[in-house]
Amino acid sequence: MDWLLSFGIRVSIPRPVAMGLDQAVSGLFYLMYVATFVEKLTTITRLFSKEHGVATQSLFDLSFCFKLGFMAANLAILEATLDGQSNSNKFHVINFAIGDIAQYQHLVYRLTQSGKPTMFNVVVSPKLCDLSSESLGCEPDETRAVNFAFKLFQMPNETVSIENPRDELLRHVKRLLPRVVTLVEQEMNTNTAPFVARVGEATAYYAALLESIDWVVPRDHPERAKVEEVVSLKIANSVACEGRERIERYEVFGKWRARMATAGFDLKPLSQNVAESVRNSGNRARPGFTVKEENGGVCCGWMGRNPTVASAWR
């Protein structure tokens, strides 16, 4: 689909990206009508629906940029567990959203291969205000890891609420005294950027992401439709919605670094072994995928753009 931008240049945009922009522009015109509230509420409801969750899982499964991010987080967690600094065989992974089931299958497998007796227990997190070692069932002699994989972007921040739940959650996590905290997020700014900048950012980002999965799932494949629906919905929300109605609030790695530092965390550069393992996996995938270390994070890229960045903190 072609879009004619205001400065007179015609550009070709993938169909799902154009769909998202269509929804976004429609959303702006709806501002003149009472129907706005219902329309935006429907979009938000769909973002948290089971169907959207399943389709997002398909995106995670198909995109190497997401897979490499999950892999980097896993390896950082394993290093913190098996570094020999703890005499305990108890390892507690605290996760705030199981974004990729395969991530945990790989993690449990690697833990069992370590030769240490392993107890793996999944705990449902309480409300943020009740988050503590006691409410999570933590034990004094266990090693703790906290995993934030494609989750924090949905937490409201200071631009939405004076309570700033995004930073509050990080402070709560710091009090849990984890050995490592892994953070994996999409690399773009749909949080503080103005409307026009969000249009450009979302268009370029998702066009590159969809291009990166062309070799895995052709454009006429049924599974492709699920992924395109995910993308169009994300674009519509990140571009057209404001305030609390905008759920898709991504930030660039530099901003995440500042947030983590403010919460009391120190950046823990991923070891050479972790970086090389992720890089080798990227090299085996397909020409065009890149893995590079930059400012303490591992950037998982496609054709010069970094869709995801993984980092570890202490």
N, C-alpha and C positions, 0 to 999 in steps of 0.2 A: 504494500500500500504506500502511495506517495503522500507526503504532507508538505504543504507550502508554508515555510516559516515566514514570520513577519518581515524579515529582512530580505526576502525575495529569493532564497535558495531552496530548490526542491531536493528533498532527500528521501531515500527509500527506507522504510521502517518495517521490520518484521510484523506480520499480522497480529500476534498477541500483544506486542508493544503498542501497536496502533489501536487495538481494542481497548487497552488500558487508558490510553490518551483520550480516546473517544468518550469513555466513561468519565474521565476526569473533567473534560471540557463540558460534558453534559451536566456534571455535578455543579459546575460554576453557574450555569444558566438556571439550575434548579434553585439557586439561592434566592431567586425572586419569588419563589412559591412556597406554600406551606408544605408541599411534598418533599422538601429538602430533608426534613428530619427523618421521615420514613425511609427515604432512599439511602441515606448515610447509615441509618441504623441497620438496614438490610446488609449493607457492605460489611459492617463491623461483625454482625452475626455470622456471616459467611466466613470471615477470617478465622473465627473460633469454632467453626463447625467440624464435625467428624470428617466430612467429605473433603474439606480443605486440608485437614491434617493428613489424610491418606494421600492426597495428590501432592502435598509438599514432600512426603516420604518418597514418592516417585522421583521428584526432582533431586532429592539427596542421593537416591540410588543411581541416577543417570549421570549426574554431573561429577566429573573428577575433581573439580575445584572444591566441592563440598567434601568429597571423600578424602581428599588430601588434608583438609582442615581437621576432620575427625581423627584421621590417623596421627597427625601431629599432637593432638590433645591426648590421645591414648598413650603414645610413646612417652610423653612428658609425665603422665600419671604413673606409668610403669617404672620409669627411672626414679621417681620419688619414692616408690614403694620398695624397690629392690636395690637401693643405694647402700645398704649395709649399715645405715645409721640408726636403725630401729631393731630391737630384739623381738618385737611383737610380730606375730603372724596375722594379727587382726588389721584389716584394711577396710576403711569405710569411705565409699564414694558417695558424695552428696551431690545429687543432680537435680536441677530445677526444671528440667524438661527433657524427656528422653526423645531427642530429635531424630536419632537414627538407631534403630534396633541393632543393626549390624555392628555399630560401634561397640556395643556392650558384649556382643558375641565374641568379637575379637579380643576385647579386654579380658574377659573371663578366661578365654582360651590361653592367652599369654600368661596370665597369673598362674594357672594350673601347670603350665609348662616350666615355671620357675623352680619347681621342686619344693616349694614351701606349701604346707597345709593352708588351704584357702577357704575362708568362709565369706560368702557373698550374700549380702542382705540388702534388699531394696526397701527403702523407707519413704513413705509418702510425707512430703514436707508439710508442716503446719502453716498457719497464716504468718505473714511477715512479722507482725508484732509479737508473735509467740516463738519466733525462731531462736533456738538456743541449743547447746549441747545436750541438755536434758530432754528437750522435746523431740530431738532427733534420735535419742537412744544411744548417744556416743558414750564410749568407755574410755577411762583415763589412759589405758595402755595401747590404744589403737593408733594407727596412722591414718590421717584424714586427707582426702582430696576433694576439692569442689570443682565441678565441671559446669561451665557456662558455654554451651554450644548453640549458637543461633537462638538465644533466648532474651538476653538483656535488652535488645533493641525494642522489645515490646513493653518494657517497664517505663511508665511515665517519668519524666525528669523535671528539672527546674523550669523549663519553658511551659510546662503543663500544670504543675502543682507546686505550691510553696513547700509541701512536705518532701518533694523530690524522692519518690520511692526508689528510683534507680540507684542513687548514691546511698540511700538508707540501707538497701539490701547489701551493698558492698561492705558497709560498716558492720552489719550483723555477721556477715561471713568472716570478716577479719577476726571477730571475737571467738569464732569457732576454732581458731589456731590450726588451720590446715597446713599440711606439709607443702601442698602445691594447689594453686588455683589455675585452671586452664580457661582461656577465653578464646572463642572462635566466633568471628562476626563477618558479615558482608561489608566490604569496603566501599562505602559511599555515604554522602551526607543528605539524608532526607529529614533531618531533625530540625536544624536551624536555618537551612537554606530557604530563600524566598521562592515563590511559586515558579518563576521562569527558570531559575537555577535547578529546581527539583525536576522540572520537565526534561531539561537537558541531561541531568545526572541519571535519572531513571531510564531514559531512552537509551543512552549509550551503554549503561550497565547491563540492562536486560537483553539488549540486542547482542552484546558480546557473549553473555551467558548462554543464550539460546543457540548461538552459532557454535559454541563449544560442545554441544551435545548432538549436533547434526550427524556425526559419524556413529553415534550410539543408537539413536532412534530417529529414523528419517521423518520428514515433515508430514508424510501421509500415514504414519503409524498411529494406531489408536491410542497408545500410551502418550503420544506427543500432545494430544488434545488436553489431557489432564494437566500436563506441565504448563501448557499455554494458558489454561484457565487460571492456574496459580499466579503466573506472571501478570496477566491482565488485571487480576484483582489487587495484587500488591501495588501495581502502578497507580491504579485508580485511587487507592487509599492514600498512598504517599504523596500524590500530586494534588488531588482535589480537596482533601480534608484538612481541617485546621483544629488546633486545640486538642481536647481529649478524643475527638473523633479520628485523629490521625494515629493509627496504631503502628504503622510501619515507620519507625523513627531510627534509622540507621545512622551511625557515626563513623568517621574515619579513625584509623588506629591512633593517630596523634591525640585525639580527644579521649579515647579509651585509656590511653596511657596517663593522661592528666587525671581522669576520674579514679583510676586505680591508685595512683600516688596519693591523691587527696584522702582516700580511704585507709591509707597506711601500708599499702602493698609495695614491695620492691620487685622490679622486673627481674625475672630469672631467665636469662638467655637460654634457649634450647641448645643442648649439647651438639657437638659435631656429629655424633652417632644418629641423633634424632633428625637433624637437618639432612644428612646424607641418605637416610632411609626414606624420608619423604621425597627427596629429590630423585632418587632412583625410581621410585614408584611413578612419579610424574614423567620421567623420561621414557618409561616403558609404555605409558598410556598412548601417546600419539604426538607427533611433531606439532608444536604450537603451545603445549603446556610447559609452564616454567615454575620452578620453586626457587626462591631466593630469600636470604636473610636480610632484613632491613629494619633498622632501629629497634632491634631486639625481638622482632616478630618474624614468623615464617609466612611469606606471601605466596599464595597459590594462584598462579596466573594463567591467562590464556591470551596469546597474541598481543602482549604488551600491556594488558590490563590485569589488575589483581582483584578478582571477584571476592576472595576470602583471605583473611589474615588470622593466624593462630599465634597465641602467646602464652607464656607461663609466668606465674607470679607467686611470691612467697610473703 
